[in-house]
Structures are given as structure tokens and as C-alpha cells.
Amino acid sequence: MKELLLVAGARPNFIKVAPVCHALAGHPRLGFTLVHTGQHYDDAMSRRFFEVLDIPAPGVNLEVGSGSHAVQTARIMERFEPVVAERKPAAVVVFGDVNSTAACALVACKLNTPVVHVEAGLRSFDRTMPEEINRIVTDVLSSLLLVSEPSGLRNLLNEGISRDKIVEVGNVMIDSLQRVRPRVEAQQPWTTFGLSRGGYGLVTLHRPANVDDDTVLKALLGALGRVSEKLPLIFPMHPRTRARIQQLGWNPPAGFQMVEPVSYIDSIGLQLGARVVLTDSGGLQEESSCLGTPCLTLRPNTERPVTVELGSNIILGNDPAAVESAVHEVIAGRIKRAQPIPLWDGRAAERVVAAMDAFLHP
Ligand code: UD1
């Protein structure tokens, strides 16, 4: 039996690690311990995701909490090193592009422990994004790179990573989506918020480029406020966004509901029921593409180009006039139809486990 350490730290990690835990349960050759770094710690950002996605309780919690990038990354490294040194896992498995991903990859690699990166190869080619730095660092240190979409393979080959380290497994986030979809259809979460199916837009914003600059944030909120006079909007706010909006002292108009971070079921449900999704999240670009809901990405680029090529995603940037006119296009019925994306079929975690098994038992 070979032991894996699976690392999860922040909200999107929990959604990705869940199906891998399920696919590993009862495996004859691979065991695992889940390590929660504690990067996200609020109930709404962490505990509720464990419950709804049926993720086993973490065997280790590093409880690092928030801090600047350097402080948070350093704290994760300091606390993860003795865990790897003591448990001597066959591999450390990291997910996505958050600070916990890069920090734990660096620790494992220096202890000569192979790193497996789930969701390798994504690139926005925008090094002002902290996530882009995390992706580059993690991929360069990984021994097995599991990619979710065709661009991942292209980017890694362009960076000189050897083909035999890369496996196309598909998107584990979609495994989680498919698991909860029947519950979502039954619950119709939009009704809880007083909304009707197809009668509202869903907004999420948390990227530093959109929320950390007063002028940018004010202009975006102004545009969204005007949109909400024609199409009601619901905006579950990430803690960092809530804090920034409070600092601005901005009050939303009547059609603009600003709420606490929502549960996973509500997030998928609000995307399913929406006329349009306006977001700067990577995960929502993928989920809304899979659900076929038009997605307007409020960033100048995406590291997930397949959502534009085949999905419902349009890269809009954060110009307020562009936001308003794009929503009007959607309201007028001019929308982009989504097609199925290869390997986003609900079985990616099985392929992740098969690839790890082959890597560790050659
Ligand atoms: C992180 C990821 C981002 C991901 C996002 C999803 C990095 C670099 N960024 O960004 O890629 O899309 O998670 O949510 O890793 N906070 C709380 N409670 C929590 C967690 C955070 O109040 O449970 C607040 C703190 O004030 C903290 C701030 O949110 O300072 C930012 O949290 P942090 O984990 O540093 O980055 P995110 O913006 O959440």
C-alpha cells in the first residue's frame, strides 16, 4: 500500500479534492491522508464544503489562516515540512493554483517526494496574477502533471516539460458538479433568494485586479448597479470583496442583492438558474460552461481557453460600458451556445487515480 498526502487549502481545492478522495476510497494499492492547510477557515468557505461534498475529515490541519502572500506561503511551508518528513508519503498531490498548492509542492520537492499536480498546465500568461505564479512554480516542480483541458498539454510542452510526465484526465471540478446536480435540480436554490429561473444574473468578484483598486471596483459596481435596474442581480460576496466594498461605503440599488458566500449547492444552483453569470472566478467559467449558462468573464484573459472555444464563456475585461452592453446582448437573446468539452464527463477523478497508480506502480 502506498500512502498519498492530498493537500487542500482554499475553497476551490475542496471541490477538486472531493472526487479524488471518493475514487481512492477502498483502493487496493493507494491510501491517502488529507491535509487541510487552513488557508480558508470560515465555515462558509470551508466546513460546509466538506459536509456537502462528503469529504473525509482532514487527518492534518495546518491552521495557517490569512496573511500576505509571503507570510501565508511561508507559514504553510514551515508547518507542512514536518508532516512530509514524518509520514514519508509516496507522493504529495496538490490541486489548482492557490498559495497552498505552490507552498506544498516546494516543500515536497525539496524532501525528494514526487509531486502530482491536478489541473496542471493552465496559463493566463498574466504574471500580475498570484495564481499564475503558483501555476508556473508548481508545474516546474511536479513529476506527474494531470491536465484538465487541451491548452494544459500545449502549454506544458511549450515549456519543455516531457510528454511522458503529462496525462490528460479531464476536469475533476465537473465530477463534483455532476454529483450534486440532482440535488440542485430538486432544491431550485434560486427560489430561496426570491429569484425566478432565467430571471436574474449571478455576480462574483474577488480577484485583486478587480477589488483591490478603488477606482476599478467603484466603476464595476456602478455598471452592475445599472444592469440590476433591468435584470436583478445576486452577488455572493467573498470575504475580501465584502471588506473592500464596506471600505468604499457603497450601497447597492434595490435590484442588487449582496449576500454572504453561498454553499456549493447554492453556487451551482444559482449558476444553473441564471440568465447570465458575471465573474472573475476560474471555477465559475468552467461550471457555467458545463451548465450552458452564458458567462461573461470580468478579466482581460483566461487560463481556461476551452471555456471560450467550446463553452459559454466570453472574455470581457472590466470596462464598465462593455459590461453593460454585453448584458444587454444576453437579455436580447444573443447568446453563445455551449458544446460538450472532452473529458469533462464526471469521471476525471477515476483517471487521476489510474494515472497515479500507474506512476507509483510502473
Ligand atoms: C484564494 C486563491 C484564489 C481563489 C480563491 C477562492 C491564492 C493566491 N488565491 O484567494 O486563487 O480563487 O482563494 O476563494 O491562493 N478570508 C476570510 N475567511 C476565509 C478565508 C479568507 O475572511 O476563510 C479573507 C481574509 O481577510 C483574507 C482574504 O479573505 O485575508 C483573502 O484570503 P486568501 O486565502 O489570502 O486569498 P483569496 O482571495 O481567498
Residues whose N, C-alpha, C, O or C-beta is under 5 A from the ligand:
A	BS01	UD1	A10 R11 P12 Q39 H40 Y41 D42 M45 S66 G67 D97 V98 N99 P130 E131 H206 P239 R240
